[in-house]
Amino acid sequence: MRIGLIAEGGYPYVSGDARLWCDRLVRGLDRHEFDIYALSRSERQEDEGWVPLPAQVSRVRTAPMWSADDDGVVYGRRARRRFAEHYGELAAVLCAGGGAGADEASGEASATEADRFGSALYGLAELARDEGGLVGALRSEAAVRALEHACRSRGALRTAREARVPDLLAVAAHLERALRPLSLDWYEDDGLGAVDLCHATSGGSAALPGLLAHHFCGVPLLLTEYGVRLRTHYLAAPDSSSAVRSLLAAFHGALAAETYARAVLVTPGNGHARRWQERCGADRAKLRTVYPGMDAGRFAEVGESAACADPDSLVWVGRVEPAKDLVSLLHAFAEVRKEEPKTRLRIVGTPAGAEGAAYLGHCRALAAQLFPDEAEGPHRVGDNPVSFEGIGAPDIPNLSAAYASGAVTVLSSVVEGFPIGLVEAMFCGRATVSTDVGAVVEVIGGTGLVVPPRNPRALAEACVALLRDPERRERLGAAARARALELFTVEQNVAAFHGIYLEIVSRTPVRRVVLDGTGEPLPFAVPAEAHVPGRWTERPAHPTLRNGPPRPPGTPVRATATPAPEGAR
């Protein structure tokens, strides 16, 4: 079959979210054909280029989400009236608190408000298709006035009525960025209308092209969320006014509810994400948990040998940032040293941006304060029991060696989605001590010790218990490796999506009607297998896609169509 894979800020770019699992999915399903629709997040991301694409990728179409000049479309009187009607209705829903963000206790929107939001959204999309674009209209004074009118109406919430001119301008600018996919030319028969299935790799703006392909062409939509975008939006812009936060929460809540309602199936990456989706309006009957697939092969040697370089060491591996709560880990390690003076702590990782670099400096200073150079005892003068290291050091040449360098792997986070580092430790057969955040308990499943977050004493007690019991460490490590190999490999992820793709297509009515010589329909003239490259039938011809001249920074939001790399046809 032919899959339209929609990604924002990730695949096929070299850097970005969801890049690895998308690449593994496409390569694993080599009997299907993929069209990639990518929304880039920055000019730098576009300049870095793409990852090598396999032969089953037929084409890639890209569009920038980071910049858009006015499209130059001038609306006539009727188009201006249509825009005012649809945008005004959208603003009215947001000001009334519509969408999943309207009811924080239950996460459910009324059917009436959801219908109003959907009608306004698709009305704007139809206007963009009829007139050739929507960017200029979304940036116009008419958009701000429509938003102001909705905020001042009788049905508006108190927080919306408190919005001032800077708040209105901020909300209008955010809506313009979020709605840029409505102006793309992806929704015709030579675009997403030609695929058998749209697979959006995240919610939010990435799901909008899938929604429009369903609206215009009847293409079924599959939504995968390994991190719930709505939750991210709730936590964003903490310094904004209450009016801005309220209106944007209502918009993203309504968009999430619409996406969950129109998607045939929704695949969260873990139970934590699944609970968020249910809270935000997703139908439980549509939810299928599919764990992320990770490459277990690079950890095989360490996992099978279960060798430990230092039985008296604790190891932490990951990106250095405040959410990892290394401060609590250092205080916990001070308690561990009182019980087991020979123990060392290896912190292996790189800082995440400027904030991570500052946090790393703070942690180094704290380690020097907690563990001053010892004049006597198990360590010589100047040898701090805490080391900060990076992958590529002589004794840590790769990631698997980092986990093998200690007896117990520790995760001390206060915020965590799907704990990738924890799964890597499980592949390596390590005994683990983790904080109870995100999907940790679901991932561990009884094969490691779990303690409350921000509790150094509990973290220290769990670490000491494992350091003193090598047999228990070995049992837990073996059980953890077996669990990871059963649930979290690339193979299980690819197999799950292969079955889901077939299930969705088998339940989807035929959209391409082929008639015989007498004018009667041929119901099986275009089976899904017709799109399998090099298999039972010949591959159908695709529209010719040609590259235009290089696009300078800041060009309008129009999609670019690029053929697949050499050898992909």
C-alpha positions in Angstrom: 0.0 0.0 0.0 1.0 3.6 -0.3 1.5 5.5 3.0 1.7 9.3 3.4 4.0 9.7 6.4 3.6 13.2 8.0 6.3 14.5 10.3 7.0 17.9 11.9 10.5 18.8 12.8 11.9 15.3 12.3 12.2 12.7 9.6 13.7 12.9 7.0 15.9 15.6 8.4 19.2 14.7 10.0 18.2 16.3 13.3 14.8 16.5 15.0 12.1 14.6 16.9 11.0 11.0 15.9 13.7 10.7 13.3 15.1 7.3 14.3 11.8 5.5 14.8 10.4 6.9 11.5 13.5 5.8 9.7 13.3 2.3 11.2 9.6 2.0 10.4 10.1 2.9 6.8 13.0 0.6 6.4 11.3 -2.2 8.2 8.2 -2.0 6.0 10.0 -2.3 2.7 7.0 -4.0 1.0 5.1 -0.8 1.2 5.6 2.5 -0.5 6.1 5.8 1.4 5.5 9.4 0.5 7.1 11.7 3.1 5.5 15.0 4.0 7.8 17.0 6.3 7.2 20.3 8.1 10.6 21.7 9.1 11.1 23.8 12.2 14.2 25.9 11.4 16.4 27.0 8.6 19.3 25.2 10.3 17.4 22.0 10.2 16.8 22.3 6.5 20.5 23.2 5.9 21.6 20.1 7.7 19.9 17.9 5.0 18.2 14.5 5.1 19.2 11.1 6.3 19.8 8.5 3.5 16.4 7.4 2.3 15.6 3.8 1.3 14.2 2.7 -2.1 10.6 2.5 -0.9 10.4 6.3 -0.4 8.9 7.5 -3.6 9.1 11.2 -2.9 9.5 13.9 -0.2 7.5 17.1 0.0 8.6 19.7 2.5 7.3 23.0 3.8 8.7 25.4 6.5 6.9 26.0 9.7 9.5 28.5 10.9 9.0 31.2 8.3 6.4 32.4 5.8 6.2 35.6 3.8 2.8 37.0 2.8 1.4 34.8 0.0 0.3 37.9 -1.9 -3.2 36.6 -2.3 -5.7 39.4 -2.4 -9.2 38.5 -1.3 -12.3 39.8 -3.0 -15.4 40.9 -1.0 -16.9 37.4 -0.9 -13.6 35.8 0.2 -13.2 38.4 2.9 -16.7 37.7 4.2 -15.9 34.0 4.2 -12.7 34.5 6.2 -14.4 36.8 8.7 -17.2 34.2 9.2 -14.9 31.2 9.7 -12.1 32.9 11.7 -14.7 34.6 13.8 -16.3 31.3 14.6 -12.9 29.8 15.4 -12.2 32.7 17.8 -15.6 32.4 19.4 -15.0 28.8 20.2 -11.6 29.6 21.8 -13.0 32.5 23.8 -15.8 30.3 25.1 -13.2 27.8 26.3 -14.0 25.1 23.7 -11.9 22.1 23.1 -10.3 19.6 25.4 -8.7 22.4 27.3 -12.1 23.9 28.3 -12.8 21.3 31.0 -9.6 20.5 32.9 -11.4 18.1 35.2 -12.6 15.7 32.6 -10.7 16.8 29.4 -13.9 16.5 27.3 -15.4 19.1 25.0 -19.1 19.4 24.3 -20.2 18.0 20.9 -21.5 21.4 19.9 -18.3 23.2 20.5 -16.3 20.5 18.8 -18.6 20.7 15.7 -18.2 24.5 15.7 -14.4 24.2 15.8 -14.3 21.6 13.1 -16.6 23.6 10.8 -14.5 26.8 11.2 -11.2 24.9 10.7 -12.4 23.1 7.5 -14.0 26.3 6.3 -10.7 28.1 6.5 -9.0 25.2 4.7 -11.5 25.3 1.9 -11.0 29.1 1.6 -7.3 28.6 1.4 -7.7 26.0 -1.4 -10.2 28.2 -3.3 -8.2 31.4 -3.1 -4.6 30.1 -3.2 -3.5 30.8 0.4 -4.4 32.0 3.9 -1.2 33.5 5.3 -1.9 37.1 4.5 -5.5 36.8 5.8 -4.3 35.3 9.1 -1.9 38.2 9.6 -4.4 40.9 8.7 -6.0 43.4 10.9 -9.3 41.6 10.2 -8.0 38.6 12.1 -7.1 40.6 15.1 -10.4 42.4 15.1 -12.3 39.2 14.8 -10.3 37.9 17.8 -11.0 41.0 19.8 -14.7 40.9 19.0 -14.9 37.3 20.2 -13.1 38.2 23.4 -15.5 41.0 24.2 -18.7 39.0 23.4 -21.1 38.0 26.2 -20.2 34.3 26.0 -16.5 34.8 26.4 -14.7 33.5 29.5 -13.4 36.0 32.1 -9.8 35.3 31.1 -10.6 36.0 27.4 -12.3 39.2 28.3 -9.2 40.4 30.1 -7.1 40.1 26.9 -5.4 43.4 25.9 -4.0 44.4 22.5 -0.5 42.8 23.1 -2.3 39.6 24.1 -4.5 39.6 21.0 -1.5 40.2 18.7 0.4 37.3 20.4 -2.6 34.9 20.0 -3.2 35.9 16.4 0.5 35.4 15.6 0.5 31.9 17.2 -2.7 30.9 15.3 -1.1 32.0 12.1 1.9 29.8 12.7 -0.1 26.9 13.8 -2.5 27.1 10.8 0.2 27.4 8.1 -0.4 23.8 6.9 -3.9 24.9 5.7 -2.2 26.9 2.9 -0.2 24.0 1.5 -0.9 22.4 -1.8 -0.7 18.9 -0.6 -4.4 18.0 -0.6 -5.0 17.1 -4.3 -5.1 13.8 -6.2 -1.4 14.0 -6.9 -0.6 14.6 -3.2 -2.1 13.2 -0.1 -5.2 12.4 -2.0 -3.2 9.6 -3.8 -2.2 7.7 -0.7 -4.0 4.8 0.9 -3.4 5.9 4.5 -2.0 9.0 6.2 0.2 8.4 9.2 0.8 11.5 11.4 3.8 11.0 13.6 2.7 13.5 16.2 -0.3 15.6 17.1 -0.6 19.4 16.6 0.4 20.9 13.3 1.7 17.6 12.0 -1.8 16.2 12.2 -3.4 19.0 10.3 -2.4 17.7 6.8 -3.8 14.3 7.8 -7.1 16.0 8.9 -7.3 17.9 5.6 -6.5 14.8 3.5 -9.4 13.1 5.3 -11.7 16.0 4.8 -11.0 16.6 1.1 -10.2 13.1 -0.1 -11.5 10.7 2.5 -8.0 9.3 3.3 -8.0 7.5 6.6 -5.8 9.0 9.3 -3.6 7.1 11.8 -2.1 9.2 14.6 1.0 8.2 16.6 1.9 10.2 19.7 5.0 9.2 21.7 4.8 12.4 23.5 1.4 14.1 23.9 1.7 17.4 22.1 -1.3 18.9 24.0 0.6 18.3 27.3 3.6 20.1 25.9 1.4 23.1 24.9 -0.1 23.3 28.4 3.4 23.6 29.9 4.7 26.1 27.3 4.9 29.9 27.6 4.7 30.1 31.4 5.5 33.8 31.3 2.6 34.7 29.1 -0.5 36.4 30.4 -3.5 34.3 31.6 -5.5 35.4 28.6 -2.9 34.2 26.1 -2.4 30.9 28.0 -6.2 30.3 28.1 -6.8 31.0 24.5 -3.9 28.9 23.2 -4.8 26.1 25.5 -8.4 26.2 24.1 -7.0 26.1 20.6 -4.7 23.2 21.0 -7.2 21.3 23.1 -9.8 21.7 20.4 -7.3 20.7 17.7 -6.4 17.6 19.7 -10.0 16.7 20.2 -10.7 17.0 16.5 -7.7 14.9 15.6 -8.7 12.2 18.0 -12.2 12.2 16.7 -11.3 12.0 13.0 -8.4 9.5 13.3 -9.3 5.9 12.6 -6.8 4.7 15.3 -4.5 6.5 17.8 -1.3 4.8 18.9 0.2 6.2 22.1 3.7 5.1 23.0 2.9 4.1 26.5 0.2 4.0 29.2 1.2 7.4 30.5 0.5 9.0 27.1 -2.6 6.9 26.7 -4.1 8.3 29.9 -3.4 11.8 28.7 -5.1 11.1 25.4 -8.2 9.7 27.1 -8.3 12.7 29.4 -8.2 15.0 26.4 -11.1 13.4 24.6 -9.7 10.3 22.8 -12.1 7.4 22.4 -10.7 4.4 24.4 -11.8 2.0 21.6 -9.5 3.8 19.1 -6.4 3.6 21.3 -3.7 1.0 20.6 -0.5 1.2 22.7 2.6 0.6 20.5 5.9 0.9 22.3 8.8 2.7 20.6 11.2 0.4 18.8 14.8 0.5 19.8 17.9 -1.1 18.3 18.9 -3.9 20.7 21.7 -5.1 18.6 24.3 -2.6 19.7 23.7 -3.7 23.4 23.8 -7.4 22.7 27.5 -8.0 23.7 27.1 -6.3 27.0 23.7 -7.7 27.7 24.7 -11.3 27.0 27.8 -11.2 29.1 26.3 -9.2 31.9 29.9 -8.2 32.8 30.5 -5.3 35.1 33.6 -3.1 35.0 33.2 -1.9 38.6 30.9 -3.6 41.0 31.1 -0.6 43.4 29.9 2.0 40.8 26.6 3.7 40.2 26.0 5.0 36.6 23.7 7.7 35.3 23.5 8.1 31.5 21.5 10.8 29.6 21.2 14.4 28.6 22.2 16.8 31.4 19.2 19.1 32.1 17.3 20.2 35.2 14.4 17.7 34.6 16.9 14.9 35.3 17.4 16.1 38.9 21.0 15.3 39.2 21.0 17.5 42.4 18.9 14.9 44.2 21.1 12.1 42.8 24.2 13.8 44.2 22.6 14.2 47.6 21.5 10.6 47.5 25.0 9.5 46.6 26.3 11.4 49.7 24.0 9.1 51.8 25.2 6.0 49.8 28.9 6.9 50.6 28.1 6.8 54.4 26.9 3.2 54.0 29.3 2.1 51.3 32.5 4.3 51.3 34.0 2.5 48.3 31.1 3.4 45.9 31.7 5.8 43.0 29.2 7.7 40.8 29.8 8.1 37.1 27.6 10.7 35.4 27.8 10.1 31.6 26.2 12.6 29.3 26.3 15.9 27.5 24.4 19.1 28.4 21.2 19.9 26.5 21.7 23.5 25.2 22.7 26.5 27.3 20.4 25.6 30.1 21.9 22.2 30.3 25.5 23.6 30.3 24.6 25.9 33.2 23.0 23.0 35.1 26.1 20.8 34.5 28.3 23.6 36.0 26.0 23.8 39.0 26.2 20.0 39.5 30.0 20.0 39.3 30.2 22.7 41.9 27.8 20.7 44.2 29.8 17.5 43.8 33.0 19.4 44.7 31.2 20.8 47.8 29.7 17.5 48.9 32.8 15.4 48.3 35.9 17.6 49.0 39.3 16.0 48.2 40.0 13.3 50.9 43.3 13.2 52.6 42.8 9.6 53.6 40.5 6.7 53.1 39.7 4.6 50.1 40.5 7.4 47.6 43.7 9.3 47.3 44.0 13.1 47.6 42.3 14.9 44.7 40.2 11.9 43.6 36.6 12.9 43.8 34.2 9.9 43.9 31.9 11.6 41.4 33.0 11.8 37.8 31.4 13.7 34.9 32.2 12.0 31.6 31.1 11.8 28.0 30.7 9.1 25.4 34.0 8.7 23.5 36.3 8.7 26.6 39.0 6.0 26.6 37.1 3.7 29.0 33.6 4.7 27.6 34.0 4.4 23.8 30.3 3.9 23.2 26.9 3.9 24.9 26.8 0.2 25.8 30.2 0.6 27.5 28.7 3.4 29.6 26.1 1.1 31.0 28.6 -1.7 31.5 30.9 0.6 33.5 28.8 0.2 36.7 26.8 -2.3 38.8 23.6 -0.2 39.0 22.1 2.2 36.6 20.2 5.1 38.2 17.5 7.4 36.8 16.6 10.3 39.0 14.3 12.4 36.8 11.4 14.5 38.0 9.8 14.6 34.5 10.1 11.8 32.0 8.0 10.6 29.1 9.2 7.3 27.7 12.5 6.6 29.5 14.8 5.6 26.6 17.9 5.5 28.8 16.1 3.0 31.1 15.3 0.7 28.2 18.9 0.9 27.0 20.1 -0.2 30.5 17.6 -3.1 30.4 19.0 -4.2 27.0 22.4 -4.3 28.7 21.1 -6.5 31.6 21.6 -3.8 34.2 19.8 -3.6 37.6 18.2 -0.2 37.8 16.9 2.2 40.4 14.4 4.8 39.0 12.1 7.5 40.1 8.3 7.0 39.7 7.7 9.4 36.8 6.2 9.2 33.4 6.1 5.6 32.0 8.9 4.3 34.3 6.8 1.8 36.2 5.2 0.6 33.0 8.6 0.1 31.4 10.3 -1.5 34.4 7.4 -3.9 35.1 8.9 -5.2 38.3 12.4 -5.8 37.0 14.0 -2.9 38.9 13.5 -0.7 42.0 11.3 2.4 41.8 11.3 5.2 44.4 9.4 8.6 44.7 11.0 11.5 42.8 12.8 14.3 44.7 13.5 11.8 47.6 17.3 11.4 48.0 17.0 9.2 51.0 14.8 6.7 49.3 17.0 6.8 46.2 20.1 6.1 48.4 18.4 3.2 50.3 17.5 1.5 47.0 21.0 1.9 45.6 22.6 0.5 48.8 20.2 -2.5 48.7 21.4 -3.5 45.2 25.1 -2.7 45.8 25.1 -5.1 48.8 23.3 -8.0 46.9 25.1 -9.1 43.7 22.7 -12.1 43.2 19.7 -9.8 43.3 21.3 -7.4 40.8 22.0 -10.4 38.5 18.4 -11.6 38.7 16.9 -8.2 38.1 19.2 -7.5 35.2 18.4 -10.7 33.4 14.7 -10.2 33.9 15.0 -6.6 32.7 16.8 -7.7 29.5 14.2 -10.3 28.7 11.4 -7.8 29.2 13.1 -5.2 26.9 13.7 -7.8 24.2 10.1 -8.8 24.3 8.5 -5.4 24.3 10.8 -2.6 23.1 12.6 -3.7 20.0 12.4 -2.3 16.4 11.0 -5.6 15.2 8.0 -5.6 17.5 7.3 -1.9 16.6 7.4 -2.6 12.9 5.2 -5.7 13.2 2.6 -3.7 15.2 2.4 -1.0 12.6 2.3 -3.4 9.7 -0.8 -5.1 11.3 -2.4 -1.7 12.0 -1.9 -0.5 8.4 -3.5 -3.6 7.0 -6.4 -3.4 9.5 -7.1 0.3 8.6 -7.0 -0.3 4.9 -9.2 -3.4 5.1 -11.9 -1.3 6.9 -11.6 1.6 4.5 -14.1 2.0 1.6 -12.6 2.0 -1.9 -12.2 5.7 -2.9 -11.0 5.1 -6.5 -13.9 3.8 -8.6 -12.9 2.0 -11.8 -15.5 1.2 -14.4 -15.5 -1.6 -17.0 -16.4 -1.2 -20.6 -20.2 -1.2 -19.9 -19.9 1.5 -17.2 -20.2 -0.9 -14.3 -17.9 -0.5 -11.3 -15.1 -2.9 -10.7 -14.8 -3.2 -6.9 -11.4 -5.0 -6.8 -9.8 -3.2 -9.7 -7.4 -1.2 -7.5 -6.4 -3.4 -4.5 -4.0 -2.1 -1.9 -1.4 -4.6 -3.2 -1.2 -2.6 -6.4 1.1 -0.2 -4.5 3.5 -2.8 -3.3 6.8 -2.1 -5.2 8.3 -4.9 -7.1 5.8 -7.5 -5.9 2.5 -8.9 -7.3 1.7 -6.1 -9.7 3.6 -3.4 -11.5 4.1 -0.2 -9.7 1.7 2.5 -10.8 3.1 5.7 -12.3 3.4 8.7 -10.1 3.1 12.4 -11.0 6.3 13.9 -12.2 7.9 16.0 -9.5 10.5 18.5 -10.5 12.7 20.7 -8.3 12.5 24.4 -8.6 15.3 26.9 -8.0 16.8 27.0 -4.5 14.4 28.6 -2.0 15.9 31.6 -0.1 15.2 31.9 3.6 11.8 33.4 4.5 9.9 32.3 1.4 6.1 31.8 1.6 4.7 28.7 3.1 4.3 26.6 -0.1 5.2 23.0 -0.3 8.2 21.9 -2.2 8.2 18.6 -4.0 11.4 16.6 -4.2 11.9 13.2 -5.9 13.3 10.4 -3.9 17.1 10.1 -4.0 18.9 8.2 -6.7 18.0 4.5 -6.7 14.7 5.0 -4.9 12.6 4.4 -8.0 
